[in-house]
């Protein structure tokens, strides 16, 4: 049925007045958008275990909604996606595409291409040239085999096919590398640098193809001068943008030093600039997205202005508008057009040629650059990623009538297949080093048992942002020994990899400081407040500070932390608590989310060394706090000792702190009342209990009497070595909870250090059935970390590394063993028997 689009109204009068909303433009657009988003999100959820980029789900969703699947029902197709609605849907989607290409230009740092070195440029050059030549060769076959393929100009068709087979999708590749944790490995760095160069060349080739295409059909009869004028105008546009607009945008960026001080007028002016740039390139005869991309290149990278721009437009563009564009590509893909064995054979030929040209070309040149065979093959597979940019090229080709329906369907399926296969193949041939047997298991106790002057104390400190810096520096400074041993501090910036594409903007920083390659800070090159603060601290004392960045989803971030801790032979990992102190005079803490809490829990479970969780309540923020080795102001630190391996590790840390001249250490040992030794506590396992609300204890079988002897030895050694420098107090535990709360509320200490208590003393075991707020901190740590109790001291909860304690289970009850008094030796033996069972 032919519809005059000028007769289509925007909105209906409603069903009560007899109007069907689906006959009107705006209500139909709402239905189409909702349907596309719902299906693409559902498919993304299904494909998530396969680690596929979101663009795969969006293309498949469009194909399912289009004539290939659901669209075979003509009633559905004419009602939900009628032909008159296509220009409206594509216009809205094109706005999203315009701003997305602006974001791609904004994230693409041209200076990184210059810094990438000869290897990456060689790989990129051959990785474009060989597939381009292969594409031209395939074009000859397709032009003779596919009906209607010869209607487009010869040169135009050849260039479009060459571009389609030689492209590497930079944003999609970055997402895949991040998901596979290869973003800052040598393979990842080389792939990203080569893809960035490839991306720029691809847009130049695309501009050439569009200039040659004109209106597609009959292009070869068009005057060659027109294409020359289009190309010259395009070159003039790029020169104008780089010579005039780029300095202007640099001036704007300098007036906006951080994201909170950006003038709204500059934001609006920039967004308008995107539209104007797109209009100018469309006016020239090159697609409007080229103008948006070039305008994005003119924006200075990093700093507050670019961050503010990304915050303003990214979620709306990538979450709502861009899926419409990819889905519209799927809607235009009719797999039924690929008929017969010959057509399917052509599809296999295109896929084989695309993969062979890209993979073989990259592999050969990488081997010539002395890159190992497995890494070279991985690079080839990574560079074969298509997806996003490929679809843009194909849509433009269809729009310019260079590609007919059958050719379009073949090339869309090729892009889908080559992108889909990237992740599983890379995971097969180049698995990131994760897990496996640990070479060393380190803890503070082991460190002190050898000549520490010959060993560097290595600490891996994790930070979420600038808010964690003062407390962490104060803690490290307090730990810094006055002896000859050097303290090596590895600072890991934890960056959550979300579905937002701007997560990959951290790649530029990660290249400088990235995991697993950890480099020293370079002066004058850092615009990160975290880096600047630690660089300044490192210059004050004998502390070697080295930065690293972990870019990962929260569900797998613990793998990065544990891997670096193992590789760098760290003695301790320090984690920030998932709740942040709001500031001076505030008792409440801001929850950063259960995702970060999960990271801490998984690190505590899997770490190859001891772990400390810092609950910061202004430690290091006040004027009285120590900031350097020359300070004479005292930090007041309290060690709470109940007994057990974790508490002994806390005592060991206290011994290191006691060596510092500006730290005042107090050890408070809780002891049971006289006559209470006859009471034994039996903990029964209860795996069905909620781990989030119940404390978990070690399942290891341990000798309670031996543990008490080790506690006595540890405290005796501590008193003999540091008796004159520290205050040692024994406190009778009439009520453990009240006693601990009183210490936290008193304000006498800046920091309270406690053990997690996975193998608890009798006093701590009595708290096993207490309702837990933060179960991962253990009973004592949870008491001090809980909100609403009036606690003013910061808290450090320490877990000593021990494989025997790796398995933990919640417990169901605490039972007073009445008959333990009948035989003095029966209590401990009964305790060991139960420990074999649970704790």
Phi, psi and omega in degrees: 000128180277131181238131174278110187296335179291343180270356181282126178273159182284310184228158183265172175267358177101159185292334182290340177256015173087008180269140171265115183303333182287354175268004183238149193297307188289313177300322179294321177299320178298314180297314180299315181298315180298316180297316181296313182295317181297314182291318181293323177293321179295317179293323177298322177296318180293325183272354184300319178299335178273359178059041180272143177295154186298331182299330178298313180296323182289322177292314180298320178300317178296320179296319180294323180284338186273195186294348180285333185228267183298330182291353174294337172278107186295326179298315178298313184297316182286337180272315185268321180233062178294156184298329181290341181274347184301312179300327180291312180298316182290329178294316178296317180295326181292329174297316176299318180296320180302312182285331176293318178293332172296318178295322178298315177296325180292325182274343183273113183267109181298329180295331179292331177291320178293328181275352192288343175090170187290328181300307183297320180292322178295316179298317181294318183297309179292326180292343174265316188295308184296313177297327179296315178296318178298320178297320177296320178297316178296326181301323178299317180294312182297321183297328180272336188263328185263128179297131177087353182290340183272004179287328179284159178300146185299307181298320180298314182296318180297316181295317180298317179294320178297316179296317183300325183270346186257357186283145166239127183278104183302308182296320180292320178298317179300319179295316180296316179299319180294318179297325182270002181061037177249007190301322184243017169281173180298320178297315181296316180298315180295317180297318181293318180295316179294321180293324178297314177297318178300320181299314181297314180296323181298319180291325176295315179295322179295318177300321177297315181297317179294320179297322179285332188289315186061238178263013174085278185293135180073014183299331183287345178268359181280151180295131178299337181297329181297314179298322179297316179296321178298314180295316180297320178296322178296317178297318178298321178298314180297317179298316179299317181296320183281329184272323186255307187286322182298313175299324179295318179289329175295322177297317178297317182295324179294332178279359180229074187296331177222168188292344182270350183246022181277127178290135181298331180297324178292322178298311181298320179298319180293316179297321176295324178298325177298314181295317181295318179299318177297319180296319183296314181292328174293323178295322180294325184120002173258151184301148184298332182294335179296318178297318179296319180297313180295321178297323177297325179294336183280347182280130178300137182277144182075175179085173187289327186293311180294323178296319180294319178299315181296318180300320186289320191247343191293310184300317181294318183288306186283334182273331186242307189279317184297319176304329178296323181292313180293323178293323178295329175296318178293324179295331179274354181267114178248100182298335180296343178289341178274093186250140173084164182295326181296317181294317179291328175296323176295323177298314178298321179297316181296314180298314181298315181295317180298313181293315183295315182298315183287311186290312182294316180300314180293318181299314183296312183290327177294320177296322178294334177272013176067028174271135182306153187302316183294319178292323179296317178294320177299317177301317179299316180294318180296318181290348179275001179295129180249255174078247196297301184294325178302315180297322178298315179299315182294320178295320178295319178299320178289320179297323180274004178064025174279326180247131174272184187298318182292316178297318180299315180297317180299315184286327176295316178295324176299314179297320180296314183293313183295326178285320181297323186281345186302306185298307181298323181291316179297320179295332180282315187267342183215078181282130175299145181289110179220142175068220181077175181292135179278143184278323181221146175239111189247149175208166183298324181297319178295322183295321183283344183278352177245177178289098187294341180292340180264000182231138175276134171283121183250124181236132174256112182252126181259141180227145173271327183183189183302333181296337180274350191292308185302315182293322181291318178297318179297320180294315180296319180297320178294330182277340184296119184287150176276356179283187184283345185294140180272143175257122177257120183249119174258116182260117181253114175279120182268116181242120180285129175270107180258186178284351178289134183293337183288353173303328183282354176293341177289350180302322183298318178289320183295332178294326178284318192240018202282158173281134003264007179272115187249116184246160176290155176297144176251122186295141176082358183247000186254129174249017182258126183296328178296313181296317181299317182297315181287328176297316179296318180295319182299333181278350183276325185224188180277062179234119177271112184257125178229130184267156172208156180234130175252114178252107188200160171289153184297331183291339182237007183296330180299332179295318178298314183297312182293325181294315179293321178301321180287314182298321183267006178053048181291145176274330182209143172253129177252123181248140172283142177297153183282000174243135183251139177296136184278340178139179184305132176082004182247130176270336184284157181232145182269126181279122180276356177119149180292342177299316179290327176297320178297324177300312180299318181297319181288327175293317178301326183279327191246359186296141177275008179210182178294154184230140174233133177252122184261115174264103189270126172236045177097019178293116181092359182267336183277164181292342182276354188278151179284135177237351182202170185290344182269356183290144178249000179282138188273134167268135183257113184236133182244131175254119176267127185237118176250336182117153181112166184301318182294320179292326177293326176293321176297321178295323178296320177295321177299325178295320177294320180294327181296337179288339184281130184293340183255020180237129177254113184256134174237129177252122177247112179260123178275127179238154181282159177296154176300136179088353182271359181295337181286346181274127179245146180248125180249124179253126180260142179291145177215073184299337183284348181287154182290123181295332184286336185244003182229139177290141176252143181233161185294143176269003184291147174273117183227151181274112183298321181294319179295323179297320178296322178295318178296322177299316181296318180297316182296316181290323179295316178298319181298314182294323182291325182277323189237014183306325181279346184254340183239160175260125182245123184232135172254127186242125179287127186271090173280318175219106187298316183299312181295322180295317180292317179298321181298321179293317180293327182278339190297330185077008180284344185230139176283328183218135175246124182253127181225157172273155180291326176079046179288332171245088197281155168286171180301321181296317180287325180298331178297340182266008189299327182263009176294140179297122185267139172262320177228082189298331184292346180270355184080168185301311184289316178298322180294319178302315184283337181269345184294145180274161177078009181257356181080016179290131181248343182277147169287159186228138174238116181257124187247135174241120179283139179286129176198120181301327182298336183259009187296324181271127179229148177223151172291160178242155187261331184201163174243123184243129173280120182275100184292323186279003180294339183281348183289336181215123185298332181270352187285327184301304181298321182293321176297323179298318180294322180298317179291323180299323176301329183279317183219282187235000000 
